[in-house]
Structures are given as structure tokens and as C-alpha cells.
Amino acid sequence: MQWMAVTRREMMSRGRPRQQCHMPRRTVLLLVVVALLAGNLAYPNLFGPSAFARDFDQNIARFPLAASIARSDPALKEVLLRETEAAFNGGGWSAANNVLNAILATEMVAYADDENIIAVDRAQLAVLLKLASNPLECKSYLLVGSQRGEFPDAAQEFADLAAANGAAIANGFERKTNGVGRAQADGAESLAIETQLQLGPFAELTRQELGAEARYLDGNPELMCSAAIKRQLNLLSAAKADAAHVSRIRKARDCKIDFVEVRAKLCREPGNGLSCS
């Protein structure tokens, strides 16, 4: 009886008209139009180059040496495009330029010969000594480097540094092209190098200076600047070949810095010396 009852119910339900949901034709057409528009808007972003990528060659031409290297090294060009575009989208040209300088330092200066490496380090020391009288500017330079027109009181020192960097980049690119390898160090050797630079031989960093460095963005500017000067003096106090080897290893490290976030933080501190507009 139970089976018969179920069968009757099934038979009765079969006799009922099925409920169907018809979408109005106007609604269907509207959805199709919206889908087509969305597809057309998304197509350039998904399958075509961005505006930044299309203008990349024109924009990098403002930096002749970087443009020449990019033309000669397609793999590096891809890195430059990807990293600078990401920085530009977050923080504009200032952040993009910071990233460009950082990549060139990591990818090219680290290959330079002893003379060029030491010249860069001496120029960096001169910049730090000049900025020491304005600790906030010194801190800004230590964390994000510099752009053209920033830190006007140290304009000559930055011009000398730019010249030294340019020569080191060109020399490093030539040496890399000729098959010269880049100095590498494991974690233990890098730690030993940084420890030695903390201890001397010129001057030992104080506990307060090390603490300021550890606090990074929240570190005391004066202590961060004095710590950096001591490190640079300790580096340059070694024999030229040893100093160049240590500097080359330090410059070869791939240190990821969020220039957008760091510049934004520094720009909230009056007297930072950066172009924050």
C-alpha cells in the first residue's frame, strides 16, 4: 500500500504543469550589454599592456644609463618594468625612481671593481657627514635614498655621489657582460660582516645607536645617522681590497623596501627633506 500511495502521488504530480521561470527579454538584453561592456573594459588590463608599460621606454629615457642597460638586458628590463610600475601605482614617480635606483645598485654596482665601489662608499660618507647637522634629513636619506632636488643643502655631495654611482653602474654592467661574477655571502658571513662593522676598527656603535637602527621608522634620527656614519668609517678603515669585498657583498643583498609606505611615513615628519607633494 505504501508503494501504491507513492506511485499515485507521482502520477498526480506528473499531471500538474511544471513551474517555469522566464526572464523578461529586456532583462536578458540588458545583461548581455553589461557583460559585453565589462569585457571590453577588462580586455586591455587582462590582455594588453598598461599605460605605464606602453610609456616605459619613453620614461626611462630620462635616465640614459638605465635606458642603455635596459635595452641591452631584456631580463633586467622586465624586472625594472614590473617593480617600478608596482611602485608607481602605489606612490607615484618618487617611489618608482627609488625602486629604479635600488635595483640598479643591487644589479650593477655590486659588480663594479674595487676603485668604483670605494668611490661610491666615500661619496656616501660625504653625504652622511653633510646631513648629520639635520638628523631628520639624514634619516630620510638612509631609509629611502634621494631624488633630484631633495636635500638642497647637500646638493654638491649628492652630485658627487650621483657621478660615482653612474661610473660604478657603467663599470658593473661592463664587468657583468664580460662574465665577472657577483660576490655572494651566506647568512653567517653576512652576519659576521655586520657584526664587525658594529665593532670597529674606527668606532664601536653604542647600544643606543643599535636600538635606534632596530626601531627603523620609529628610530631616533640623530642616533640612526651617527650609527650609519660609524659603519661607513669602519668600512673605509679597512684595506681597500677588503673594504671593496665587504661593500660589494652588502650592495648585492636583495633588500626589499616598501618605498611607498616608508616615504609616506617619513613625509608625515616635518623637516624630512623629501619631495612629498
RACOR-V755054 format. One record per residue. N is the residue number from 1. PSI is psi as a letter, one per 40 degrees, with the letter a starting at -180 (none if undefined). Layout:
N/PSI, N/PSI
This chain:
1/d, 2/d, 3/d, 4/d, 5/d, 6/d, 7/d, 8/d, 9/d, 10/d, 11/d, 12/d, 13/d, 14/d, 15/e, 16/i, 17/h, 18/i, 19/h, 20/i, 21/h, 22/h, 23/h, 24/i, 25/d, 26/d, 27/d, 28/d, 29/d, 30/d, 31/d, 32/d, 33/d, 34/d, 35/d, 36/d, 37/d, 38/d, 39/d, 40/d, 41/d, 42/d, 43/d, 44/d, 45/d, 46/d, 47/e, 48/i, 49/i, 50/i, 51/d, 52/d, 53/d, 54/d, 55/e, 56/d, 57/d, 58/d, 59/d, 60/e, 61/e, 62/e, 63/g, 64/d, 65/d, 66/d, 67/d, 68/d, 69/d, 70/d, 71/d, 72/e, 73/g, 74/d, 75/d, 76/d, 77/d, 78/d, 79/d, 80/d, 81/d, 82/d, 83/d, 84/d, 85/d, 86/d, 87/d, 88/d, 89/d, 90/d, 91/e, 92/a, 93/d, 94/d, 95/d, 96/d, 97/d, 98/d, 99/d, 100/d, 101/d, 102/d, 103/d, 104/d, 105/d, 106/d, 107/d, 108/d, 109/d, 110/e, 111/e, 112/i, 113/i, 114/d, 115/d, 116/d, 117/d, 118/d, 119/d, 120/d, 121/d, 122/d, 123/d, 124/d, 125/d, 126/d, 127/d, 128/d, 129/d, 130/d, 131/e, 132/d, 133/e, 134/g, 135/d, 136/d, 137/d, 138/d, 139/d, 140/d, 141/d, 142/d, 143/d, 144/e, 145/a, 146/i, 147/i, 148/h, 149/e, 150/i, 151/f, 152/d, 153/e, 154/f, 155/d, 156/d, 157/d, 158/d, 159/d, 160/d, 161/d, 162/d, 163/d, 164/d, 165/d, 166/d, 167/d, 168/d, 169/d, 170/d, 171/d, 172/d, 173/d, 174/d, 175/d, 176/d, 177/d, 178/e, 179/e, 180/h, 181/i, 182/h, 183/h, 184/i, 185/i, 186/i, 187/d, 188/d, 189/d, 190/d, 191/d, 192/d, 193/d, 194/d, 195/d, 196/d, 197/d, 198/d, 199/d, 200/a, 201/e, 202/d, 203/i, 204/h, 205/i, 206/i, 207/d, 208/d, 209/d, 210/d, 211/d, 212/d, 213/d, 214/d, 215/e, 216/b, 217/d, 218/e, 219/i, 220/h, 221/d, 222/d, 223/d, 224/d, 225/d, 226/d, 227/d, 228/d, 229/d, 230/d, 231/d, 232/d, 233/d, 234/d, 235/d, 236/e, 237/e, 238/i, 239/i, 240/d, 241/d, 242/d, 243/d, 244/d, 245/d, 246/d, 247/d, 248/d, 249/d, 250/d, 251/d, 252/e, 253/h, 254/g, 255/h, 256/h, 257/h, 258/g, 259/d, 260/d, 261/d, 262/d, 263/d, 264/d, 265/d, 266/d, 267/e, 268/e, 269/h, 270/i, 271/e, 272/d, 273/e, 274/i, 275/g, 276/e, 277/none
